């Protein structure tokens, strides 16, 4: 079939035109072959562009339960200039006619995919060599290493590092998969459950590729909330086959936690104290009973296999953070990433163009990680002090430090607010006339926390009521009998 045609030209890159022809011929001869090769080869794996277009059109028809044969494909390719160079639509009949057997279709598909990966490796290698040989003040060696690692990671994960436009058919199919996953869960969650039902209801779960900001003033509990969510997800982790046929988390997930403020030991202590219901400060001081210590050890043993990975390296550059996240996903899997907190991450460029520009680079980098790894990224953020100057101290988007870039790049912005914290600082003397009124309100506010959703691309904004156990630094869904607090929903 390669009689002087374009297909017979000298191949400078790894390829096997005969394998591509044999696979397409087998597919056009018997459409049942598609089920065996669909998960192996995609249109972009074909070296000859015309072959990729033939495969894409045939695949679409087969997925719609329509016949894909030389006759049915002819109208779709009649005006294809590349196919005209190969002999026109008669080339389709020659592909099917030259097929000897369909048994080896899977082997052909694997050959085509492997050669495509080799071509990408060649391109990555050439790009690395070209950039390394170019002395550019804007291209530091460490940045080039990070970019090379990113390219290789994408190739290892997806089999295709190239970006570009995606047609609407593929985009809508991906959207349908998300909706189907939510439907299969029964509760309508499009993302991973945070373990807090009211928050899940408002957000629809933590969605892949989303950058989620949790912000708050000191002592509001933003680290506790992030820690609770991370542990809830890791504890429910269960691996299995997903509806799309891939193997991964079917419940919960593997969590990576960048703790830039606290050590891994402190973070683990906080989680264990909350789960064993022992006051964290008493645990560290050793002021606990023997039965409490036994309970603590039992909880520690139960949770030692929890897939929660902590990196407590301080002042990480965003490029290093991204590289470590990729490595974690490649080695152990990664379903959710948490950063505590955003302002402690360093910009990769190291430039001093101002803090606003640095934060902008960091938030863009975190959003890029979320999209690249296809996971939700939760980043904690501080709020400016101007919150304290208002009578109503409920935070707003404008209270975010360097708020422009954070608000712009985030898909979800949530604020943690506990009025109880501020009310305690207004406590009058015990013998004051105002004390009974203060005490009555204090009882009403005890344990009450609000998560204010100030921005959400996928759904409504609003407030979620939670219960906060300060002595255990633990958030949970509110219970009507708890502390006399009756939630509004």
C-alpha positions in Angstrom: 0.0 0.0 0.0 3.0 2.3 0.3 3.5 2.5 -3.5 5.2 5.8 -3.8 2.7 7.6 -1.6 3.3 10.1 1.1 3.2 7.3 3.6 6.3 5.8 2.2 8.5 8.8 2.9 11.7 8.4 5.0 10.9 8.3 8.7 13.1 10.4 10.8 11.3 9.6 14.0 10.3 6.3 15.6 7.2 5.1 13.8 5.6 2.1 12.1 3.3 3.0 9.3 2.5 -0.6 8.5 1.3 -1.2 12.0 -1.0 1.9 11.7 -2.4 0.6 8.4 -2.9 -2.9 9.8 -4.7 -1.5 12.9 -7.0 0.8 10.8 -7.7 -2.0 8.4 -8.7 -4.4 11.2 -10.9 -1.7 12.8 -12.8 -1.0 9.5 -13.2 -4.7 8.8 -14.6 -5.5 12.3 -15.7 -2.7 14.6 -15.6 -5.0 17.6 -11.8 -4.5 17.6 -12.5 -1.0 19.0 -13.3 -2.4 22.5 -9.9 -4.0 22.7 -7.9 -1.0 21.7 -9.8 2.0 22.9 -7.9 2.2 26.2 -4.6 1.8 24.5 -4.4 4.1 21.5 -5.8 7.5 20.7 -5.8 9.6 17.5 -2.7 11.6 18.6 -0.6 8.5 18.8 -0.6 8.0 15.0 2.5 9.2 13.2 0.7 9.8 10.0 -1.9 12.6 10.6 -4.4 11.2 8.1 -4.4 7.9 10.0 -5.2 9.8 13.2 -8.1 11.5 11.6 -9.4 8.2 10.2 -9.2 6.6 13.6 -10.9 9.6 15.3 -13.9 9.6 12.9 -14.2 5.8 13.1 -14.1 5.9 16.9 -16.9 8.5 17.1 -19.2 6.4 14.9 -18.5 3.2 16.8 -19.2 4.9 20.2 -22.5 6.0 18.8 -23.3 2.4 17.8 -23.0 3.3 14.1 -21.0 1.3 11.5 -17.5 2.5 10.7 -16.5 1.0 7.3 -14.8 2.4 4.2 -18.3 3.2 2.8 -19.7 5.0 5.8 -16.5 6.9 6.4 -16.2 8.1 2.8 -18.4 11.2 3.1 -16.5 12.4 6.2 -13.1 12.2 4.5 -14.0 13.1 0.9 -12.5 16.6 1.1 -9.5 15.6 3.3 -6.4 17.0 1.5 -4.1 14.6 3.3 -6.2 11.6 2.2 -6.2 12.9 -1.4 -2.4 12.6 -1.5 -2.8 8.9 -0.5 -5.2 8.1 -3.3 -8.5 9.5 -2.0 -11.2 7.6 -0.3 -10.1 4.4 -2.2 -7.3 4.3 0.4 -9.9 3.3 3.0 -11.0 0.3 1.0 -7.3 -0.7 0.4 -6.8 -0.5 4.2 -9.6 -2.9 4.9 -8.8 -5.1 1.9 -5.2 -5.7 2.9 -6.1 -6.9 6.4 -5.1 -10.5 7.0 -6.2 -10.9 10.6 -7.8 -8.9 13.4 -6.3 -11.1 16.2 -3.1 -8.9 16.4 -5.0 -5.6 16.6 -4.1 -5.1 20.3 -0.4 -5.7 19.5 -0.6 -3.2 16.7 -2.2 -0.6 19.1 0.5 -1.1 21.8 3.2 -0.7 19.1 1.7 2.5 17.9 1.3 3.9 21.4 4.9 3.0 22.4 6.3 4.6 19.3 4.4 7.8 20.0 5.8 7.9 23.5 9.3 7.4 22.1 8.7 10.4 19.7 7.7 12.5 22.6 10.8 11.4 24.5 12.9 12.5 21.5 11.2 15.9 21.4 11.6 16.4 25.2 15.3 15.5 25.0 15.9 17.8 22.0 14.1 20.7 23.9 16.2 20.0 27.1 19.4 20.1 25.1 18.5 23.2 23.2 17.5 25.1 26.3 20.5 23.9 28.3 22.9 25.1 25.5 21.3 28.5 25.4 22.6 31.0 28.0 19.6 33.1 29.0 19.3 35.1 32.2 15.6 34.4 32.3 16.1 30.6 32.1 17.8 29.4 35.3 19.0 25.7 35.3 16.7 24.9 38.3 13.7 26.2 36.3 14.7 24.1 33.3 15.0 21.0 35.5 11.5 21.7 36.9 10.1 22.1 33.4 11.7 19.0 32.2 10.4 17.0 35.1 6.9 18.4 34.4 7.1 17.4 30.8 8.2 13.9 31.7 5.5 13.6 34.3 2.8 14.5 31.9 4.2 12.0 29.4 4.2 9.3 32.0 0.7 10.0 33.3 -1.2 10.7 30.0 1.0 9.3 27.3 0.8 12.7 25.6 2.5 15.9 26.8 1.2 18.1 24.0 -1.5 20.6 24.8 -3.7 22.4 22.3 -7.3 22.7 21.4 -9.8 20.0 22.4 -12.9 19.6 20.3 -16.3 20.1 21.9 -17.2 16.4 21.5 -14.3 15.4 23.8 -14.9 18.2 26.2 -18.6 17.4 26.5 -17.8 13.7 27.0 -15.5 14.7 29.9 -18.3 16.8 31.4 -20.7 13.9 31.1 -18.3 11.7 33.0 -18.3 14.2 35.9 -22.1 14.3 36.0 -22.2 10.5 35.7 -19.8 10.2 38.7 -22.0 12.5 40.7 -25.1 10.5 39.8 -23.5 7.2 40.6 -22.6 8.5 44.1 -26.3 9.0 44.7 -25.9 12.2 46.7 -25.0 14.4 43.8 -21.4 15.1 44.7 -19.3 16.0 41.7 -16.1 15.9 43.7 -14.4 14.3 46.7 -16.3 14.5 50.0 -14.8 16.8 52.6 -16.4 14.7 55.4 -18.6 17.7 56.3 -22.0 17.1 54.9 -23.3 20.7 54.8 -20.1 21.9 53.2 -20.3 19.1 50.6 -23.9 20.1 49.9 -22.9 23.7 49.2 -19.8 22.9 47.2 -20.8 19.7 45.5 -17.6 18.2 47.0 -14.0 19.2 46.2 -13.7 19.2 42.4 -10.7 18.2 40.4 -8.6 21.0 39.0 -10.1 23.5 41.4 -8.0 25.9 43.6 -9.8 26.3 46.9 -8.8 29.0 49.3 -9.6 28.8 53.0 -9.0 32.2 54.6 -9.3 33.5 58.1 -7.8 35.6 60.8 -5.5 34.0 63.4 -7.3 31.7 65.9 -10.3 31.3 63.6 -9.4 27.6 63.0 -8.5 27.6 59.3 -5.6 25.2 59.8 -7.9 23.0 61.9 -10.5 23.0 59.2 -8.0 22.1 56.5 -6.5 19.4 58.7 -10.0 17.9 59.4 -10.9 17.8 55.7 -7.5 16.3 54.8 -7.8 13.6 57.4 -11.5 12.9 56.6 -10.5 12.3 53.0 -7.5 10.1 53.8 -9.3 8.0 56.3 -12.0 7.1 53.8 -9.5 6.1 51.1 -10.5 3.0 49.2 -8.8 1.9 46.0 -10.7 0.2 43.1 -11.8 0.4 39.5 -13.6 3.6 38.6 -16.5 3.9 36.2 -14.2 5.0 33.4 -12.1 1.8 33.8 -9.1 3.4 35.5 -7.8 2.2 38.9 -7.7 4.8 41.7 -9.6 6.1 44.6 -13.3 5.1 44.6 -13.8 6.6 48.1 -11.8 9.3 49.9 -8.3 9.8 48.5 -4.6 10.1 49.0 -3.7 13.5 50.5 -0.5 15.5 50.3 -0.1 18.2 53.0 2.5 20.9 52.7 2.8 22.2 56.3 5.0 25.3 55.9 4.2 26.6 59.4 4.0 23.5 61.7 6.2 20.5 61.8 4.9 17.1 60.7 5.1 16.0 64.3 2.9 18.9 65.4 0.4 18.3 62.6 0.2 14.6 63.4 -0.2 15.4 67.1 -3.2 17.7 66.3 -4.9 15.0 64.3 -4.3 12.2 66.8 -5.5 14.5 69.7 -8.7 15.3 67.9 -9.4 11.6 67.0 -8.6 10.3 70.4 -10.5 13.3 72.1 -7.6 14.4 74.2 -6.7 18.0 74.7 -3.7 18.8 72.5 -1.9 21.0 75.0 -2.4 18.4 77.8 -1.1 15.7 75.5 2.1 17.6 74.8 2.6 18.5 78.5 2.1 14.8 79.5 -0.8 15.7 81.8 -3.0 12.8 80.8 -4.2 9.6 82.5 -3.0 6.2 81.6 -6.3 5.3 79.9 -6.0 8.4 77.8 -2.5 7.4 76.7 -3.7 3.9 75.8 -6.5 5.4 73.8 -4.0 7.7 72.0 -1.8 4.7 71.1 -4.8 2.7 69.9 -5.8 5.6 67.6 -2.2 6.0 66.4 -2.1 2.3 65.4 -5.4 2.4 63.7 -4.4 5.5 61.6 -0.8 4.6 60.8 -1.8 3.2 57.3 -3.8 6.4 56.5 -2.6 7.8 53.1 -1.8 11.3 54.4 1.7 12.5 53.4 3.2 15.5 55.1 6.0 17.7 53.9 7.1 20.3 56.5 9.9 21.9 54.6 9.7 25.7 55.2 9.7 28.4 52.6 9.3 26.1 49.6 9.4 27.8 46.1 6.3 27.1 44.1 8.3 25.3 41.5 9.7 22.9 44.1 6.3 22.4 45.6 4.9 21.5 42.2 7.8 19.0 41.5 7.2 17.3 44.9 3.5 17.0 44.3 4.1 15.4 40.9 6.5 13.0 42.5 4.0 12.0 45.2 1.3 11.4 42.6 3.7 9.3 40.5 4.9 7.2 43.5 1.9 6.8 45.8 -1.0 8.6 44.0 -2.5 12.0 44.9 -6.1 13.0 45.1 -6.0 16.2 47.2 -3.3 18.7 47.9 -3.3 21.0 50.9 -0.9 24.0 51.4 -0.7 25.7 54.9 -0.3 28.4 54.1 -0.1 30.4 50.8 1.9 33.4 52.1 4.7 31.1 53.3 5.3 29.7 49.7 8.1 31.5 47.8 7.9 32.6 44.2 10.1 30.6 41.9 11.5 33.6 40.1 13.0 35.2 43.2 12.4 38.6 41.8 11.5 41.6 44.0 8.8 43.1 42.0 6.6 43.5 45.0 4.6 41.1 47.2 1.5 41.4 45.1 3.4 40.1 42.1 4.9 37.3 44.1 1.5 36.2 45.4 0.1 36.3 41.9 2.9 34.0 40.7 2.2 31.6 43.6 -1.6 31.5 43.1 -1.2 31.0 39.3 1.3 28.2 40.1 -1.2 26.5 42.5 -4.0 26.7 40.0 -1.6 25.2 37.4 -0.8 22.3 39.8 -4.6 21.7 40.2 -5.1 21.5 36.5 -2.0 19.6 35.6 -2.5 16.9 38.3 -6.3 17.1 37.9 -6.9 17.3 41.7 -8.4 19.9 44.1 -5.8 22.1 45.7 -6.7 23.6 49.0 -4.5 26.6 50.0 -4.9 28.5 53.3 -4.5 32.3 53.3 -4.3 35.0 55.8 -6.6 38.0 56.1 -5.6 41.6 56.5 -5.9 43.3 59.9 -8.6 45.7 58.6 -11.2 43.0 59.6 -10.5 43.9 63.2 -11.4 47.5 62.7 -15.0 46.8 61.6 -17.9 46.2 64.0 -19.1 43.3 61.9 -15.9 41.2 61.7 -17.2 38.7 59.2 -14.6 38.6 56.4 -15.1 39.6 52.8 -13.2 39.0 49.6 -11.5 42.4 49.9 -10.0 41.3 53.2 -7.7 38.8 51.5 -4.1 39.8 51.6 -2.9 40.7 48.1 -6.6 40.0 47.3 -6.5 40.7 43.6 -4.6 37.6 42.4 -6.0 35.3 45.0 -9.6 36.2 44.2 -9.0 36.0 40.5 -7.2 32.6 40.4 -9.3 30.8 43.0 -12.3 28.7 42.0 -13.6 28.7 45.6 -12.9 31.2 48.4 -14.1 30.3 51.9 -13.7 32.2 55.1 -13.7 30.7 58.6 -15.4 32.9 61.1 -16.1 32.2 64.8 -18.0 35.0 66.6 -17.4 33.3 69.9 -13.7 34.2 69.6 -14.4 37.9 69.5 -17.2 37.7 72.1 -14.9 36.2 74.6 -12.7 39.3 74.5 -15.7 41.5 75.4 -16.3 39.7 78.7 -17.2 42.1 81.5 -16.4 41.7 85.2 -18.4 38.9 86.9 -20.2 41.4 89.1 -21.1 43.7 86.2 -24.7 44.3 85.3 -23.7 43.4 81.7 -22.4 40.0 82.7 -25.7 38.0 82.5 -26.4 39.3 79.0 -22.9 38.6 77.9 -23.1 35.1 79.4 -26.4 34.3 77.7 -25.0 35.3 74.3 -21.7 33.3 75.0 -23.8 30.2 75.6 -25.6 30.7 72.3 -22.3 31.2 70.4 -20.4 28.4 72.1 -19.0 26.0 69.6 -20.6 27.8 66.7 -18.5 28.3 63.6 -19.3 29.7 60.1 -17.7 28.9 56.8 -18.6 31.8 54.5 -18.4 30.9 50.8 -17.5 34.2 49.3 -16.8 32.9 45.8 -17.7 29.8 43.9 -17.4 29.3 40.2 -19.7 26.2 40.1 -22.4 27.1 42.5 -23.9 29.5 45.0 -22.2 31.6 47.7 -23.5 31.6 51.2 -22.8 30.4 54.8 -22.4 26.9 56.2 -22.8 26.4 59.9 -20.4 24.0 61.6 -19.6 23.0 65.2 -16.1 23.7 66.5 -14.7 21.7 69.5 -12.0 24.1 70.6 -10.4 21.8 73.1 -9.8 19.2 70.3 -9.4 21.7 67.4 -12.0 19.8 65.5 -14.8 20.8 63.1 -17.9 18.7 62.6 -21.4 19.0 61.3 -23.7 20.7 63.9 -25.9 18.5 66.1 -29.1 20.0 67.5 -28.4 18.8 71.0 -24.8 20.1 71.2 -24.3 23.1 73.4 -27.8 24.3 72.9 -26.9 25.3 69.4 -29.7 24.8 66.8 -28.5 25.2 63.2 -30.5 27.4 60.8 -31.0 24.7 58.2 
